[in-house]
Amino acid sequence: MSIVFFLIFRGHQIVSLIYMEEFKRIAFTSPFRHDEASRFTGTLQGLALYVSAAYVILIFTIKLVMTRFKPFQLTTALNLWNTWLAVFSILGSFFTTVALFTEIKNHGLVGWCLLLHTPFCFCA
C-alpha cells in the first residue's frame, strides 16, 4: 500500500509541476490572454471534481471509522493551537494595517492602485 501511495504521490508531483509551469506561462504573458486562461482553467475542472469527490468520501469514511474509537483528550493542545492562531491573526492584522496606512500616507490611494497593474500582482 505504501508503494502505491508513493507512486500516486510522485505522479501528483509531476502533474502538479506541469500545471504550475503552464500556469506561470499563462499568468505572466503580456498582454494577458483571457481565452487561453479560460481554456487552461477548463482543463483543471475534471481534476478538481475528482479531488473534491475523493475528499468528501474520505471525510465520511474517517467519520465512520472514528465512531468506533474513544475520543482523544485534546483540550490542552486545542487551546494552545487556538491561542497561537489568535496571536498570529492579531499580529498579522496589526502589521498589515500599519503597512497599508503607511503606503497610503506616503503614496496615496493612486500609488497603491497602480501596483495592481504590475505583472507581480494577482489582484487585478
URWOKA-V151479 format. One record per residue. RES is the residue in one letter. BURIAL is 1 if it has 24 or more other ideal C-beta (glycine too) atoms within 12 Angstrom, else 0. D_FIRST is the distance of its C-alpha to the first C-alpha in Angstrom with 2 decimals. Layout:
# URWOKA-V151479
RES/BURIAL/D_FIRST + RES/BURIAL/D_FIRST
This chain:
# URWOKA-V151479
M/0/0.00 + S/0/3.80 + I/0/5.39 + V/0/5.18 + F/0/6.23 + F/0/8.58 + L/0/9.96 + I/0/10.61 + F/0/12.13 + R/0/14.13 + G/0/15.26 + H/0/16.39 + Q/0/18.36 + I/0/20.08 + V/0/20.99 + S/0/22.11 + L/0/24.24 + I/0/25.85 + Y/0/26.71 + M/0/28.07 + E/0/30.32 + E/0/31.60 + F/0/32.20 + K/0/34.18 + R/0/36.20 + I/1/37.15 + A/0/37.79 + F/0/40.04 + T/0/42.01 + S/0/45.63 + P/0/46.95 + F/0/43.96 + R/0/43.21 + H/0/42.32 + D/0/41.59 + E/0/39.03 + A/0/37.32 + S/0/37.32 + R/0/35.77 + F/1/32.98 + T/0/32.35 + G/0/32.31 + T/0/29.50 + L/0/27.30 + Q/0/28.08 + G/0/25.55 + L/0/22.69 + A/0/24.09 + L/0/24.27 + Y/0/20.61 + V/0/19.53 + S/0/22.12 + A/0/21.10 + A/0/17.42 + Y/0/18.90 + V/0/21.26 + I/0/18.78 + L/0/16.51 + I/0/19.70 + F/0/21.01 + T/0/17.84 + I/0/17.82 + K/0/21.56 + L/0/21.28 + V/0/18.85 + M/0/21.08 + T/0/24.16 + R/0/23.17 + F/0/23.35 + K/0/26.52 + P/0/27.08 + F/0/26.61 + Q/0/29.93 + L/0/29.62 + T/0/33.28 + T/0/34.15 + A/0/31.06 + L/0/31.61 + N/0/35.32 + L/0/34.73 + W/0/32.31 + N/0/34.88 + T/0/37.67 + W/0/35.93 + L/0/35.32 + A/0/38.97 + V/0/40.30 + F/0/38.18 + S/0/39.41 + I/0/43.01 + L/0/43.03 + G/0/41.41 + S/0/44.01 + F/0/46.80 + F/0/46.02 + T/0/45.35 + T/0/48.63 + V/0/50.59 + A/0/49.25 + L/0/49.88 + F/0/53.42 + T/0/54.23 + E/0/53.21 + I/0/55.27 + K/0/58.21 + N/0/58.27 + H/0/57.51 + G/0/57.93 + L/0/55.78 + V/0/56.57 + G/0/54.97 + W/0/51.77 + C/0/51.76 + L/0/52.29 + L/0/48.98 + L/0/47.30 + H/0/48.36 + T/0/46.92 + P/0/43.88 + F/0/41.96 + C/0/42.36 + F/0/39.83 + C/0/42.09 + A/0/44.45
